[in-house]
Amino acid sequence: MKTKQWMSALALAALMVTTQVACDSKTENKAEEVRDEQEDLNEARAEGDTSDIREERQELDSAKAEYDSAAKDARNN
């Protein structure tokens, strides 16, 4: 009887861990996008092209907004 209880407990723990990891992956992906956009903005600043800087800044702002939305959704669920 104890073996069945252990197996059930381990299966439940594995399910809880994988569910938590799946939820975090969306925000982690959005955070990675923000980091990538920040690097692109830094490169544009180094090159000094103002139109590229403006474009990269808009893309960074968009990525940040998406991250904020994903993080808010994760907190509410």
Phi and psi in degrees as a GROMACS rama.xvg file:
@    title "Ramachandran Plot"
@    xaxis  label "Phi"
@    yaxis  label "Psi"
@TYPE xy
-65.9555  -32.7472  LYS-2
-63.6089  -42.6612  THR-3
-63.5351  -39.0742  LYS-4
-65.6447  -42.1296  GLN-5
-62.996  -44.4592  TRP-6
-62.9951  -41.4086  MET-7
-64.6934  -41.867  SER-8
-65.0214  -42.1567  ALA-9
-66.1361  -39.8274  LEU-10
-64.9915  -41.5653  ALA-11
-65.1306  -42.3822  LEU-12
-62.7148  -42.2405  ALA-13
-64.0419  -40.4296  ALA-14
-63.4586  -43.2924  LEU-15
-64.7052  -41.2088  MET-16
-66.7021  -45.9709  VAL-17
-66.892  -34.5418  THR-18
-65.1417  -43.4251  THR-19
-64.9857  -41.9047  GLN-20
-63.8364  -41.5585  VAL-21
-63.7504  -36.9283  ALA-22
-69.114  -38.8521  CYS-23
-72.6079  -25.4324  ASP-24
-63.7679  -33.4858  SER-25
-65.2916  -45.639  LYS-26
-69.3679  -34.6649  THR-27
-64.969  -39.9712  GLU-28
-64.2413  -41.1108  ASN-29
-66.7187  -37.6629  LYS-30
-64.6603  -38.2231  ALA-31
-64.2465  -38.991  GLU-32
-62.251  -40.8867  GLU-33
-62.7012  -43.3505  VAL-34
-61.6813  -42.0515  ARG-35
-63.9218  -43.3774  ASP-36
-66.1601  -35.3796  GLU-37
-65.3077  -40.1769  GLN-38
-63.9389  -41.1762  GLU-39
-62.784  -40.6567  ASP-40
-63.9907  -42.4894  LEU-41
-62.4614  -38.8953  ASN-42
-65.7277  -40.8805  GLU-43
-64.5504  -39.0295  ALA-44
-63.9561  -39.2016  ARG-45
-64.7042  -35.7282  ALA-46
-75.5331  -26.9014  GLU-47
83.6569  9.14173  GLY-48
-83.3261  112.1  ASP-49
-65.6542  -33.4291  THR-50
-68.814  -37.5683  SER-51
-66.5354  -39.481  ASP-52
-61.5978  -45.8982  ILE-53
-60.9773  -44.8991  ARG-54
-64.3301  -45.4937  GLU-55
-65.7221  -34.7211  GLU-56
-65.4021  -40.9788  ARG-57
-64.3515  -41.0612  GLN-58
-65.5707  -38.128  GLU-59
-64.9436  -44.3313  LEU-60
-60.8583  -40.3292  ASP-61
-64.8082  -43.9294  SER-62
-63.8281  -38.7393  ALA-63
-64.9543  -40.6053  LYS-64
-63.6012  -42.1801  ALA-65
-63.4983  -40.3584  GLU-66
-63.9234  -45.3381  TYR-67
-59.5353  -41.2566  ASP-68
-64.6179  -44.7673  SER-69
-64.5981  -40.0806  ALA-70
-66.788  -39.3454  ALA-71
-64.8816  -43.4496  LYS-72
-61.2258  -40.8113  ASP-73
-64.7766  -38.1485  ALA-74
-68.7072  -35.3483  ARG-75
-77.6399  -19.5092  ASN-76
